[in-house]
Amino acid sequence: MGNEEQVLLLSWRASVFGLRVQIALEEKGVAYTYREEDIFEKSKLLLESNPVYKKVPVLIHGDKVVRESLIILEYIDQVWDKHGPSLLPADPHRRAQTRFWADFISKKIYDSGRRIRHSKGIEKEEAKEEFMRHLKILEGELGEKLYFNGDSFGFLDIALITFSCWIHTYETFGGFSVKKECPKLMTWVRRCMERESVAKTLPSPLQVYQIACLVKKKLGFE
């Protein structure tokens, strides 16, 4: 496969989904060009590359276009399979389990986090309860392991770690403490942050909070 072709990533600096792709590319040592998208004024290239969802991230590898973060992660893992360890476990059942939990994160963690930022009253309280319940489920899945895949950083770690730079935002909008409720998960976050691929990719919690406030204002949720 022509993995020597140019790689272009269309994303947004605070997108938990786009950040996943960046970390995966860094883990594999793949050279790529990053193009920042304005989520309110989407480029012609983004709209042409993802005409169905019109969202980031989009990976353009030569003349091939790949959409949706978890699908892109699998594509990266398969195309650059000789570039370091596989992101997915080798065992078919463990792969299936990893895909299940990655989907859970994309749907449950993202949705409840979004509602914490953009809702009020009872809806916000329900979102906070859901968010913490889902994090505790994931903390139980992590257990005593170093990473979700055991001793090695991999697919599921990438799927979740990008939400860590949003934790300060969720806590500030929601008035709760993830560290207090999920200490083992926060220990895992600190461990992941020791990896160069993660540390160099994730924006600071303060940057994310400032961006979140601007987005909230622009969407009229204030």
C-alpha positions as CSV (number, residue, x, y, z in Angstrom):
1,M,0.0,0.0,0.0
2,G,1.2,3.5,-0.8
3,N,2.0,4.6,2.7
4,E,4.6,7.0,1.3
5,E,1.9,9.3,0.0
6,Q,1.3,12.6,1.6
7,V,-0.9,12.7,4.7
8,L,-3.2,15.6,5.5
9,L,-5.3,15.9,8.6
10,L,-8.3,18.3,8.7
11,S,-9.2,19.0,12.3
12,W,-9.9,21.5,15.0
13,R,-7.5,22.2,17.9
14,A,-9.9,21.2,20.7
15,S,-11.7,18.3,19.0
16,V,-11.4,15.2,21.1
17,F,-11.9,13.2,18.0
18,G,-9.2,15.0,15.9
19,L,-6.7,14.8,18.8
20,R,-7.1,11.0,18.7
21,V,-5.8,11.0,15.2
22,Q,-2.9,13.3,16.0
23,I,-1.8,11.0,18.8
24,A,-2.1,7.9,16.7
25,L,0.0,9.5,13.9
26,E,2.6,10.5,16.5
27,E,2.7,7.1,18.0
28,K,3.3,5.6,14.6
29,G,5.9,8.2,13.6
30,V,3.9,9.2,10.5
31,A,4.8,12.6,9.0
32,Y,1.7,14.6,8.3
33,T,0.4,18.1,7.6
34,Y,-2.2,19.6,9.9
35,R,-4.9,21.9,8.7
36,E,-6.9,23.8,11.3
37,E,-10.6,24.1,10.5
38,D,-13.0,26.7,11.7
39,I,-16.0,24.7,12.9
40,F,-18.3,27.7,12.2
41,E,-16.9,28.5,8.7
42,K,-16.0,25.1,7.3
43,S,-13.6,25.0,4.4
44,K,-14.6,23.8,0.9
45,L,-12.1,21.0,1.3
46,L,-13.7,19.7,4.5
47,L,-17.2,19.9,3.0
48,E,-16.0,18.1,-0.1
49,S,-14.1,15.5,1.8
50,N,-16.9,14.7,4.3
51,P,-20.1,15.6,2.5
52,V,-22.2,13.4,4.7
53,Y,-21.3,14.6,8.3
54,K,-19.4,17.8,7.4
55,K,-17.3,17.3,10.5
56,V,-13.6,16.9,11.5
57,P,-11.5,14.9,11.6
58,V,-10.8,13.9,8.1
59,L,-7.6,12.1,7.0
60,I,-6.5,12.5,3.4
61,H,-3.8,10.0,2.5
62,G,-2.8,10.7,-1.1
63,D,-6.1,10.4,-3.0
64,K,-7.8,8.4,-0.3
65,V,-10.2,10.0,2.2
66,V,-10.9,8.5,5.6
67,R,-13.5,9.8,8.0
68,E,-14.6,9.3,11.7
69,S,-11.9,9.1,14.3
70,L,-12.1,5.5,15.3
71,I,-12.2,4.4,11.7
72,I,-9.2,6.6,11.0
73,L,-7.3,5.1,14.0
74,E,-7.8,1.6,12.6
75,Y,-6.7,2.8,9.1
76,I,-3.5,4.2,10.6
77,D,-2.8,1.0,12.5
78,Q,-3.2,-1.1,9.4
79,V,-1.5,1.1,6.8
80,W,1.5,1.8,9.1
81,D,1.6,-1.6,10.7
82,K,5.4,-1.8,10.5
83,H,5.7,1.5,12.4
84,G,5.8,0.4,16.0
85,P,3.5,-1.9,18.0
86,S,-0.2,-2.3,16.9
87,L,-2.6,0.0,18.6
88,L,-5.2,-2.8,18.7
89,P,-4.8,-6.1,20.6
90,A,-3.9,-9.1,18.5
91,D,-6.5,-11.3,20.0
92,P,-9.9,-11.1,18.1
93,H,-12.0,-11.0,21.3
94,R,-9.9,-8.3,22.9
95,R,-10.1,-6.3,19.7
96,A,-13.9,-6.6,19.8
97,Q,-13.9,-5.5,23.4
98,T,-11.7,-2.6,22.6
99,R,-14.0,-1.5,19.8
100,F,-17.0,-1.7,22.2
101,W,-15.4,0.5,24.8
102,A,-14.1,3.0,22.2
103,D,-17.7,3.3,20.9
104,F,-19.0,3.7,24.4
105,I,-16.5,6.6,25.0
106,S,-17.4,8.3,21.7
107,K,-21.1,8.2,22.5
108,K,-21.5,8.3,26.2
109,I,-18.6,10.4,27.5
110,Y,-18.9,12.9,24.6
111,D,-22.7,13.4,24.9
112,S,-22.8,13.8,28.7
113,G,-19.8,16.2,28.6
114,R,-21.5,18.3,25.9
115,R,-24.6,18.5,28.0
116,I,-22.7,19.6,31.0
117,R,-21.4,22.5,29.0
118,H,-24.5,23.5,27.3
119,S,-27.4,22.8,29.6
120,K,-28.9,24.2,32.8
121,G,-30.9,23.0,35.8
122,I,-32.1,19.4,36.0
123,E,-30.7,18.6,32.6
124,K,-27.2,19.7,33.7
125,E,-27.5,17.7,36.9
126,E,-28.6,14.6,35.0
127,A,-25.6,15.1,32.6
128,K,-23.2,15.3,35.5
129,E,-24.5,12.1,37.1
130,E,-24.3,10.3,33.7
131,F,-20.8,11.6,33.1
132,M,-19.4,10.4,36.4
133,R,-21.2,7.1,36.2
134,H,-19.7,6.5,32.8
135,L,-16.2,7.5,34.0
136,K,-16.5,5.1,36.9
137,I,-17.5,2.3,34.5
138,L,-14.3,3.0,32.5
139,E,-12.3,3.1,35.7
140,G,-13.6,-0.3,36.6
141,E,-12.6,-1.5,33.1
142,L,-9.1,-0.1,33.6
143,G,-8.8,-1.9,37.0
144,E,-5.2,-2.2,38.2
145,K,-3.7,-2.2,34.7
146,L,-1.2,0.4,33.6
147,Y,-3.2,1.0,30.4
148,F,-6.5,-0.3,29.1
149,N,-4.6,-2.9,27.0
150,G,-2.5,-4.0,29.9
151,D,1.2,-2.9,30.0
152,S,1.1,-1.2,26.6
153,F,-0.5,2.1,25.5
154,G,-3.0,1.5,22.7
155,F,-6.2,2.1,20.9
156,L,-8.5,2.5,23.9
157,D,-6.1,4.8,25.7
158,I,-6.0,7.0,22.7
159,A,-9.8,7.0,22.4
160,L,-10.2,8.3,26.0
161,I,-7.1,10.4,26.8
162,T,-8.1,13.2,24.6
163,F,-11.1,13.9,26.9
164,S,-8.6,14.6,29.7
165,C,-7.8,18.1,28.5
166,W,-11.6,18.9,28.8
167,I,-11.9,17.7,32.4
168,H,-11.2,21.2,33.8
169,T,-13.9,22.5,31.6
170,Y,-16.4,19.9,32.6
171,E,-15.6,20.4,36.3
172,T,-15.8,24.2,36.0
173,F,-19.2,24.1,34.3
174,G,-20.5,21.3,36.4
175,G,-19.1,22.0,39.8
176,F,-17.6,18.6,40.6
177,S,-14.2,16.9,40.9
178,V,-13.2,14.0,38.7
179,K,-10.0,13.4,40.8
180,K,-12.1,13.0,43.9
181,E,-14.5,10.5,42.3
182,C,-12.1,8.6,40.0
183,P,-8.6,8.8,41.5
184,K,-7.3,5.7,39.6
185,L,-8.5,7.1,36.3
186,M,-6.6,10.4,37.0
187,T,-3.5,8.4,37.8
188,W,-3.9,6.8,34.4
189,V,-4.2,10.3,32.8
190,R,-0.9,11.4,34.4
191,R,0.7,8.2,33.1
192,C,-0.5,8.8,29.6
193,M,0.7,12.5,29.8
194,E,4.2,11.2,30.3
195,R,4.1,10.0,26.7
196,E,5.5,12.4,24.2
197,S,2.8,11.7,21.7
198,V,0.1,12.8,24.2
199,A,2.0,15.6,25.9
200,K,2.9,17.4,22.6
201,T,-0.6,17.0,21.1
202,L,-3.1,17.9,23.8
203,P,-3.9,21.6,24.4
204,S,-3.7,22.8,28.0
205,P,-6.9,22.6,30.1
206,L,-7.0,26.4,30.3
207,Q,-6.8,26.8,26.5
208,V,-9.7,24.3,26.2
209,Y,-11.8,26.1,28.8
210,Q,-11.3,29.4,27.0
211,I,-12.3,27.8,23.7
212,A,-15.3,26.1,25.3
213,C,-16.5,29.5,26.6
214,L,-16.1,31.1,23.2
215,V,-18.0,28.2,21.5
216,K,-20.8,28.3,24.1
217,K,-21.2,32.1,23.6
218,K,-21.2,31.7,19.8
219,L,-23.8,29.0,20.0
220,G,-26.0,31.2,22.2
221,F,-26.0,28.9,25.3
222,E,-25.2,31.7,27.7
